Amino acid sequence: MTLSIKECLRFGWTTFKANPWIFVGAIIVGLAVELVGSGVQKALEFEGESLLSLLEIVGVLISLGLSMLYALGHTHFFLKAHSDSKGVTLRDLWYPTRFWRFFGTSILLWVIVGIGILLLIVPGVIAAIVFSFALYLVVDKDLAPIEALKESARLTKGNRWRILLLMLAVVGINLLGLLALFVGLLVTIPVTVLAMVHAYRTISGGAVAATPVIDTVPAA
Protein backbone atom coordinates (compact mmCIF):
# COMPACT_ATOMS: atom_id res chain seq x y z
CA MET A 1 0.00 0.00 0.00
CA THR A 2 1.28 3.47 -0.91
CA LEU A 3 2.05 5.65 2.09
CA SER A 4 0.68 9.20 2.36
CA ILE A 5 2.84 11.46 4.53
CA LYS A 6 0.08 14.05 4.74
CA GLU A 7 -2.42 11.44 5.94
CA CYS A 8 -0.01 10.15 8.60
CA LEU A 9 0.60 13.63 10.01
CA ARG A 10 -3.09 14.50 9.81
CA PHE A 11 -3.95 11.32 11.69
CA GLY A 12 -1.38 12.11 14.38
CA TRP A 13 -2.75 15.60 14.96
CA THR A 14 -6.43 14.58 14.83
CA THR A 15 -5.89 11.69 17.24
CA PHE A 16 -3.91 13.86 19.64
CA LYS A 17 -6.68 16.48 19.69
CA ALA A 18 -9.26 13.81 20.50
CA ASN A 19 -7.62 13.03 23.87
CA PRO A 20 -4.68 15.42 24.41
CA TRP A 21 -4.11 15.05 28.14
CA ILE A 22 -3.61 11.30 28.04
CA PHE A 23 -0.84 11.77 25.46
CA VAL A 24 0.78 14.63 27.38
CA GLY A 25 0.61 12.45 30.50
CA ALA A 26 2.36 9.58 28.72
CA ILE A 27 5.27 11.85 27.76
CA ILE A 28 5.49 13.26 31.30
CA VAL A 29 5.68 9.70 32.66
CA GLY A 30 8.56 9.05 30.28
CA LEU A 31 10.39 12.15 31.51
CA ALA A 32 9.85 11.03 35.12
CA VAL A 33 11.24 7.56 34.34
CA GLU A 34 14.33 9.10 32.74
CA LEU A 35 14.85 11.37 35.75
CA VAL A 36 14.60 8.41 38.14
CA GLY A 37 17.02 6.39 36.05
CA SER A 38 19.50 9.27 35.87
CA GLY A 39 19.15 9.83 39.60
CA VAL A 40 19.91 6.20 40.41
CA GLN A 41 22.88 6.21 38.04
CA LYS A 42 24.24 9.43 39.54
CA ALA A 43 23.75 8.16 43.09
CA LEU A 44 25.93 5.14 42.31
CA GLU A 45 28.71 7.12 40.65
CA PHE A 46 31.91 6.94 42.67
CA GLU A 47 35.58 7.32 41.95
CA GLY A 48 38.26 4.88 42.86
CA GLU A 49 38.17 1.17 43.65
CA SER A 50 36.88 -1.60 41.42
CA LEU A 51 34.03 -2.33 43.83
CA LEU A 52 32.77 1.20 43.40
CA SER A 53 33.15 0.87 39.65
CA LEU A 54 30.92 -2.20 39.90
CA LEU A 55 28.26 -0.05 41.58
CA GLU A 56 28.48 2.37 38.68
CA ILE A 57 27.82 -0.51 36.28
CA VAL A 58 24.79 -1.50 38.37
CA GLY A 59 23.54 2.08 38.15
CA VAL A 60 23.90 2.10 34.36
CA LEU A 61 22.03 -1.23 34.09
CA ILE A 62 19.19 0.01 36.30
CA SER A 63 18.89 3.20 34.25
CA LEU A 64 18.97 1.22 30.99
CA GLY A 65 16.36 -1.23 32.28
CA LEU A 66 13.98 1.57 33.29
CA SER A 67 14.43 3.30 29.93
CA MET A 68 13.78 0.05 28.08
CA LEU A 69 10.67 -0.72 30.14
CA TYR A 70 9.28 2.71 29.34
CA ALA A 71 10.17 2.39 25.64
CA LEU A 72 8.32 -0.93 25.52
CA GLY A 73 5.29 0.51 27.32
CA HIS A 74 5.43 3.64 25.16
CA THR A 75 5.28 1.49 22.00
CA HIS A 76 2.36 -0.55 23.36
CA PHE A 77 0.54 2.60 24.49
CA PHE A 78 0.72 4.30 21.07
CA LEU A 79 -0.19 1.15 19.16
CA LYS A 80 -3.30 0.83 21.31
CA ALA A 81 -4.02 4.57 20.99
CA HIS A 82 -3.99 4.21 17.21
CA SER A 83 -6.91 1.80 17.40
CA ASP A 84 -8.71 3.34 20.38
CA SER A 85 -7.61 6.87 21.29
CA LYS A 86 -10.48 7.22 23.77
CA GLY A 87 -9.91 3.87 25.48
CA VAL A 88 -6.15 4.04 26.04
CA THR A 89 -5.01 4.83 29.59
CA LEU A 90 -1.70 5.45 31.34
CA ARG A 91 -1.91 1.88 32.65
CA ASP A 92 -1.14 0.77 29.10
CA LEU A 93 2.38 2.13 29.58
CA TRP A 94 3.07 -0.86 31.81
CA TYR A 95 3.67 -3.73 29.40
CA PRO A 96 6.65 -5.87 30.45
CA THR A 97 5.38 -9.00 28.65
CA ARG A 98 7.79 -8.88 25.70
CA PHE A 99 10.68 -7.18 27.46
CA TRP A 100 13.49 -9.48 26.34
CA ARG A 101 12.39 -9.60 22.71
CA PHE A 102 12.08 -5.82 22.72
CA PHE A 103 15.45 -5.45 24.42
CA GLY A 104 17.15 -7.81 21.97
CA THR A 105 15.66 -6.05 18.96
CA SER A 106 16.69 -2.66 20.34
CA ILE A 107 20.28 -3.84 20.81
CA LEU A 108 20.40 -5.19 17.26
CA LEU A 109 19.04 -1.91 15.92
CA TRP A 110 21.60 0.13 17.88
CA VAL A 111 24.42 -2.04 16.55
CA ILE A 112 23.23 -2.08 12.92
CA VAL A 113 22.39 1.62 12.72
CA GLY A 114 25.49 2.56 14.72
CA ILE A 115 27.81 0.66 12.40
CA GLY A 116 26.01 2.19 9.44
CA ILE A 117 26.52 5.70 10.79
CA LEU A 118 30.22 5.00 11.26
CA LEU A 119 30.30 4.01 7.58
CA LEU A 120 29.78 7.56 6.30
CA ILE A 121 26.28 8.01 7.86
CA VAL A 122 24.23 7.07 4.77
CA PRO A 123 24.20 3.29 5.48
CA GLY A 124 22.98 4.09 9.00
CA VAL A 125 20.11 6.19 7.64
CA ILE A 126 19.18 3.40 5.22
CA ALA A 127 19.21 0.85 8.05
CA ALA A 128 17.02 3.12 10.20
CA ILE A 129 14.47 3.30 7.36
CA VAL A 130 14.55 -0.41 6.49
CA PHE A 131 14.14 -1.53 10.10
CA SER A 132 11.90 1.35 11.24
CA PHE A 133 8.96 -0.94 12.06
CA ALA A 134 10.89 -3.68 13.88
CA LEU A 135 10.00 -2.62 17.42
CA TYR A 136 6.34 -2.18 16.48
CA LEU A 137 6.34 -5.74 15.13
CA VAL A 138 7.78 -7.13 18.36
CA VAL A 139 4.99 -5.56 20.41
CA ASP A 140 2.17 -5.85 17.87
CA LYS A 141 2.91 -9.31 16.46
CA ASP A 142 5.16 -10.85 19.14
CA LEU A 143 7.96 -11.48 16.63
CA ALA A 144 11.46 -12.47 17.71
CA PRO A 145 14.26 -9.94 17.00
CA ILE A 146 15.54 -11.40 13.71
CA GLU A 147 12.00 -12.08 12.49
CA ALA A 148 11.01 -8.49 13.31
CA LEU A 149 13.96 -7.08 11.37
CA LYS A 150 13.20 -9.27 8.35
CA GLU A 151 9.51 -8.39 8.39
CA SER A 152 10.26 -4.68 8.72
CA ALA A 153 12.56 -4.91 5.70
CA ARG A 154 9.77 -6.61 3.75
CA LEU A 155 7.09 -4.12 4.78
CA THR A 156 9.13 -1.01 4.05
CA LYS A 157 10.14 -2.16 0.57
CA GLY A 158 8.54 0.14 -1.99
CA ASN A 159 7.87 2.93 0.51
CA ARG A 160 11.35 3.72 1.78
CA TRP A 161 11.59 7.16 0.19
CA ARG A 162 8.24 8.10 1.72
CA ILE A 163 9.32 6.76 5.11
CA LEU A 164 12.49 8.87 4.86
CA LEU A 165 10.43 11.97 4.07
CA LEU A 166 8.10 11.18 6.97
CA MET A 167 11.08 10.78 9.30
CA LEU A 168 12.45 14.15 8.14
CA ALA A 169 9.04 15.71 8.79
CA VAL A 170 9.02 14.13 12.26
CA VAL A 171 12.46 15.57 13.04
CA GLY A 172 11.44 19.01 11.75
CA ILE A 173 8.20 19.08 13.77
CA ASN A 174 9.99 18.04 16.97
CA LEU A 175 12.67 20.69 16.40
CA LEU A 176 9.86 23.24 16.33
CA GLY A 177 8.56 21.75 19.59
CA LEU A 178 12.04 22.04 21.07
CA LEU A 179 12.26 25.68 20.08
CA ALA A 180 8.96 26.34 21.88
CA LEU A 181 10.77 26.28 25.25
CA PHE A 182 10.63 22.45 25.29
CA VAL A 183 6.93 22.57 26.22
CA GLY A 184 6.01 22.13 22.57
CA LEU A 185 7.53 18.63 22.70
CA LEU A 186 4.60 17.55 24.89
CA VAL A 187 2.50 18.04 21.76
CA THR A 188 4.90 17.29 18.91
CA ILE A 189 6.23 14.00 20.31
CA PRO A 190 2.83 12.25 20.59
CA VAL A 191 1.66 13.72 17.26
CA THR A 192 4.74 12.44 15.42
CA VAL A 193 4.76 9.06 17.17
CA LEU A 194 1.11 8.58 16.19
CA ALA A 195 2.06 9.52 12.62
CA MET A 196 4.76 6.85 12.56
CA VAL A 197 2.41 4.25 14.05
CA HIS A 198 -0.16 5.16 11.39
CA ALA A 199 2.50 4.62 8.72
CA TYR A 200 3.25 1.18 10.18
CA ARG A 201 -0.40 0.20 10.40
CA THR A 202 -1.13 1.49 6.90
CA ILE A 203 1.71 -0.45 5.28
CA SER A 204 1.26 -3.59 7.36
CA GLY A 205 -2.46 -3.69 6.64
CA GLY A 206 -3.32 -3.64 10.33
CA ALA A 207 -6.47 -2.16 11.77
CA VAL A 208 -6.26 1.39 10.44
CA ALA A 209 -8.43 3.96 12.12
CA ALA A 210 -8.65 6.81 9.66
CA THR A 211 -9.76 9.36 12.24
CA PRO A 212 -10.99 9.26 15.82
CA VAL A 213 -14.74 8.89 16.10
CA ILE A 214 -16.51 12.14 16.95
CA ASP A 215 -19.89 11.85 18.60
CA THR A 216 -22.72 13.48 16.66
CA VAL A 217 -26.34 14.15 17.48
CA PRO A 218 -28.56 11.98 15.30
CA ALA A 219 -30.90 13.80 13.01
CA ALA A 220 -34.49 14.09 14.17
C-alpha positions, 0 to 999 in steps of 0.5 A: 500500500502506498504511504501518504505522509500528509495522511499520517501527520493528519492522523497524528494531529487529529488523534492527539486532539481527541484526547490530548491530556492522556498523550501529554501524560504519557510523555510526562511519565517518560520524563519522570522515568528518565529522571529516576534512572539518571538519579539512580545512576548518579547516586551510584557514581563513585571514583576509585576502587573496582568495587565502586566501579561495579556499583556504577555498572549496576547504576547504568544497568538500572537506568537502561532497564527503566528506559527500556521498560518505558520504551516498551510501554510507550510502544504498546501505548501508542499502538493501542491509541492508534486503534482506540484513542479514547480507550487508552489509559496510562496503565497501558504504559506498563507492558513488560510482557515482551521485554526481552524480545524488545530489548534484543531487537533494540540492541540489534538496531543500535548495533546495525544503525550505529555501524552504518553511521560509522560508515559515512552516515548514509548506510545508517540512515538506510538501516534506520528506514529499512528496520523502522517498524521492527520494534512495532512488530515485536509488540504488535505481532510478538515477533522475535528480534531477527523475524522483526527485522526481516519483516520490517525490511519486507514491509518497508520495501517500496515505501522507503523514500516516503518513510524517509520523508516522513522521518524528516518531517518528524524531526522538523516538527519536533525541532519546532517543539524544542524551540517552543521552550521544550513545552512544545515537545509535549505536543509534537512527540505524541503527534509524530509518534502517532504519525509513525504508528499510522504509517506502520499500520497502513503499510502492514495492513493492520487495523487502520483507524482513519480518524478518531470517532466524533460523537454526533447528534442523530438527526431528528 
